[in-house]
Amino acid sequence: MGRPTGIPDTLHLAAAYIGRHGWTRDHRLYDSHDNCQRDCPVHRTGMFPASILGAVRAALVGRPKWYLTSTPPGTPEAYAATLDHLNYHLSSYGAAGMRAPVIPWSNAPRRTLAEVVAALRAAASTAPRRAFVGPVGLAPVVPLRPRTSRSDRPSAGLFDLPHSA
């Protein structure tokens, strides 16, 4: 699995990861893999069945990754941009007869692995084709002037309580 250069690549790699290693609908990133005798493909390859969120992380890093703090620079921003687009796609266009953000969509009853893979590929087709550079897809920070005195505060509003004398 090579490192993706943009949102479409990331979503295609996430679809491939789920297609190859399996999918879990739980809110966890990866299958907990309890009660295993250590002779399964997970123990041989280190690749766990993943939720959509876990598959996107694995696509960006090249393997399952629970924490993004020790990843290459730009990975958390690429992860956020990819999930932002996926949420937009699933909420706007929908997939498999449902419009909803990623987690409710993937946890819907009777959701199948094939539907998840198809949704990731469809979202890749609507993603912007630009490469990840810096904090991709994040809203610009609007600098606010710090308050320096009481006169800078807004006037009494609807929810302000009257001061007692």
N, C-alpha and C positions, 0 to 999 in steps of 0.2 A: 504494500500500500504506500504510494508516494504522498508527499505532503501536498494538499490541495492549494491552489492559487486563488480561488474565489468561492463564492457561495455555491454556484452550480457544481463545481468539482466536489465540494464538501458534501453536498446532498447526494450526489451520485455515489461517492465512496461510502456514505452512511447506509444507503440502500444496499450496496454490495456487501457491507459488513453484516447487516441483518439477514440478507439472503444466504450468506455463507455460514454464519455462526449462530443464528437464531434470534428470536425477539421475545422480550418479556414486556407485558403491559403494565407491570407494577410501576409505582412512582419512583422506585429505585433506579439507579443508572444501569446496574447489571444484575443478573440473576444471582441470588445468594449462593446457589450451588451447594445446598445442604445435603447430607446423607449420601455423599458420593464415595465410592470405593477407590478413588484416585486412579482409575484406569479409563477415564473417559476422554473425549477430544478436548474438553476444557483444560484438563491437567496436562495433556500432551502439547497443546498449542498456546495456552494462556489467554485464549480468546473466549470471553464469556458471552452468553446470549445477552443482548442489550435492549434497553428501552430506546425510543427515538433519541432522547437526550444523550444517553450513553453512546449510541452509535455515532452521533455527530462528534462527540469528544474523541472517540476512537478514530474517526476519519481525520480529524485535525492533528492528532498526536501519533497515529500509527499503531496504537494498541489501547486497550481499556485504560482509562485514567479516571480515578475518583476525584482528584484535586487538580485544579489548574494552576496552582501556585508555583509548581516546578516545571512549567512548560516553556517552550521557546517564546521570546517576546512577540506580542501581537496575538497569541493564541486566545486569551480570554476575550479580546475584542472581536476576533473572527468568530468565536463561538456565539457571542451575543448577537452579532450581525446575522449569522446563519439562522439562529432561532427566531430572531425578529422577522426575517423574511418568511420562515416556515409558518410562524403564527399568522402573519399577514395572508399568506397563500391559503392556509386551511380555513381561516375565518372569512376570507373574501370569496374564494372559488369553491372551497370545500373539496371533499374527496369521499368516495364510497357512500354517497348520499347524506353527508353530514357536514355542516359548517360549524367549526368550533376551534378554539386554540389547541395547540399540540396535546397537552396532557388530557383534557376531556375527550378530545378526538380519539387518541390512541387507547384510552381506557374504556371506550364505549363497548357495551356487550356485543359479543359475536364479531369483534374486530379480528381480522386475520392477518397473518404475516404477509400474504400476497397484497392485501390492501395497503399495508404500511409501506412496503417496497414501492408500490405504484404511486402512492401519495408523495413519497420523497422524490421520485423521478419526475413527477408532474410539477412539484415545487421547484425543482432544478430548472425546468423549462421556462419558468416565469421569473427567475432570479436575474438580477442585473449581472452583466458579463464583465464587470470591472474586477481587477485583482485586489486582494487584500493589501492595503497599505496603511500602516499606523492604526489608529482607532477607527476602523471601518464601520460605517453605518450608525455611529453614535451621534446623537444630537449635539450641536455645538453648545459649549458652556457659555452662558450669558453672564458676564461679570456684573455683580451688584455692588453698589457703593455701600460700605458699612455705615451703620447708624452711629452718629457721634454725639447726638444730644436728644433731649426729649422733643425738641421742635421738629426733628426729622420723622417722628412717628406719625402715622396717619391719624386723622381726626377721629373722634368717637364714632364708632360704627354701630350697626344693629345689634351686635353681640357683646358690646362692651358693657360692663356693669358700672352703675353709678358709684362714684367715690363717696364715702361717708365722711363728714366733716368732724 
